[in-house]
């Protein structure tokens, strides 16, 4: 990566940061999986709806009525 004279790069990786990165990456992955597994039905409905999924598709995926999905989104 070329940096113009007088400018500092956006991020400089130092040799001491690499072991920290490799230690934190698995921990962050575990935390992300735990959050995903413990997500409530209401949180999933809201997340999927924000991602553009239809109420009918959400209801089918969760095996519930469209009314239940609509009630959560109201």
C-alpha positions in Angstrom: 0.0 0.0 0.0 1.4 3.3 -1.1 0.9 6.3 1.2 1.6 9.8 -0.1 4.3 11.8 1.6 3.0 13.5 4.7 0.0 11.3 5.1 -0.3 8.5 7.6 -1.9 5.1 6.6 -5.4 4.4 8.0 -4.2 1.4 9.9 -0.7 0.1 10.7 -0.4 -3.5 11.9 2.4 -3.9 14.3 4.0 -7.3 15.1 2.5 -7.2 18.7 -1.0 -6.8 17.3 -1.0 -10.1 15.3 -1.1 -12.5 18.3 -3.8 -10.4 19.9 -5.9 -10.6 16.7 -5.5 -14.4 16.5 -6.6 -14.7 20.2 -9.6 -12.4 19.9 -11.0 -13.7 16.6 -12.1 -17.1 18.0 -13.6 -15.3 21.0 -15.6 -13.0 18.8 -16.8 -15.9 16.8 -18.0 -17.7 19.8 -19.8 -14.6 21.1 -21.5 -14.1 17.7 -22.7 -17.7 17.6 -24.1 -17.5 21.2 -26.0 -14.3 20.3 -27.4 -15.9 17.2 -28.5 -19.0 19.0 -30.2 -17.1 21.9 -32.0 -14.7 19.6 -35.7 -14.6 20.5 -38.5 -15.2 18.0 -39.5 -11.5 18.1 -35.9 -10.5 17.3 -35.7 -12.9 14.4 -39.0 -11.6 13.0 -37.8 -8.0 13.2 -34.3 -8.8 11.7 -35.8 -10.8 8.8 -38.4 -8.2 8.1 -35.6 -5.5 8.0 -33.7 -7.7 5.6 -36.7 -7.6 3.2 -38.4 -10.9 4.0 -42.2 -10.9 3.6 -44.5 -11.5 6.6 -45.8 -14.7 4.9 -42.2 -16.1 4.4 -41.3 -15.3 8.0 -44.5 -17.0 9.3 -43.7 -20.1 7.2 -40.2 -20.2 8.4 -41.2 -20.0 12.0 -44.3 -22.2 11.7 -46.6 -19.5 13.0 -49.5 -17.5 11.7 -49.1 -14.3 9.6 -51.1 -12.6 12.3 -48.5 -13.5 14.9 -45.8 -11.9 12.7 -47.9 -8.8 12.1 -48.5 -8.5 15.8 -44.7 -8.5 16.5 -44.1 -5.9 13.8 -46.9 -3.6 15.0 
